[in-house]
């Protein structure tokens, strides 16, 4: 194999696919990236796969002799990222059937890296008989940004470590919960040309009802942020989902198990409704969280109907206490309700509008945060019981 490419192209592609390299590989080749040079298309493809998440990307290069091999992901990334800008000549020769010596030559010198045969690298999954649809990348990004943060990090709660995606008519819904809070985002699946998600063989809208690991979707979001205006091709069967666009591809296994019926958890009516400036609420919470972090992460919100104000307070015995008051538009009687401050902060950062609504019924029943205008999002947070 011999090719010439720019340092920037190779470094950018390596940093992208390296996120799918196994941190604890069950086989040595899983710590490598697969490099495939194609003389006909003058393209180089890079792939990484940890047997659950797979990422593939390609870039233009001058391919003088095509071929494929695998190279240690971390070592290669560390070297290439430090090379000077400009062209890199990558040339490999085979020591034996299983080992390759690859030379990287740049303006400042040359490096040699030993790799392994591509034959040992597992193929990225494909979907041949499953569903196929196209989704607007902006809708995907909006949904991921609004839901991902609420997924569980507890691996024992297998299905809750993912985001549940459902597609109906012209609406794409994202839901994530860790058992203490729930975020539901509804976005349109209609693109700029008025086209919705379509099955490759049907004129009818395609059904989608799957749970995808949050780790895979976090990488998908990072990749989509680099794209503008493109649609994402989605292919899936009972076990696997594949996202493809332009010259990039992400594959992930699906999570097994029944996702909770989260819609029944969302209250339909409320006795208390508070409208607040989001930035004002967020900055006050961030300040008061300094004290909350010292004790139990609990912040108490007290609504004052008479003065149309909401107080935020923290009482951390042996450390100190703090209180702030912000203006608010309040309907309902005076009441105090307490929350984990981290859950409120996470939600306010995702609810990206000028004003938000906080709705609740009792100090022990679920509270709902929603943006006024903008994204169609519902953020449910369970309050914390505190002794008055």
Number of C-alpha atoms within 10 A of each C-alpha: 19 18 23 19 19 18 19 17 18 23 18 15 20 24 16 20 24 22 19 26 24 21 10 10 13 11 12 13 26 25 24 28 31 28 18 19 26 20 18 9 11 15 18 26 20 23 28 32 29 23 19 16 25 24 28 25 21 20 18 17 21 19 22 16 13 17 17 18 25 27 24 19 23 15 11 21 19 13 13 21 16 10 20 15 14 12 18 23 18 19 17 21 13 16 10 10 9 13 16 20 17 21 18 20 17 20 12 7 9 13 13 14 15 17 23 24 18 22 14 14 21 14 14 20 18 14 17 10 9 14 19 23 21 23 22 21 22 21 20 22 18 20 27 23 17 27 27 26 22 27 24 22 15 11 9 9 12 14 25 28 24 29 32 26 20 16 20 15 14 13 16 21 25 24 29 31 27 18 14 15 21 25 28 25 22 21 21 22 26 18 18 11 6 7 13 21 29 18 18 13 9 9 9 12 15 18 16 17 12 23 25 22 22 23 18 22 21 15 17 19 18 12 16 20 11 7 13 9 11 15 23 22 18 21 22 23 17 13 13 20 24 23 19 17 17 12 10 20 22 27 27 25 21 20 21 13 11 10 18 14 7 13 10 8 11 16 15 6 9 14 11 18 21 20 20 22 16 20 16 13 22 18 12 17 22 15 13 22 22 13 21 25 16 15 16 13 18 26 28 19 20 17 27 21 17 10 11 15 17 25 17 21 22 25 18 17 9 8 10 12 13 16 16 15 16 15 17 21 17 23 17 15 12 14 15 15 21 20 20 20 20 17 21 20 17 15 24 21 15 19 24 18 17 14 17 21 18 18 22 23 18 15 18 14 14 19 24 22 23 23 22 18 12 10 18 18 25 21 29 27 24 19 23 18 12 13 4 4
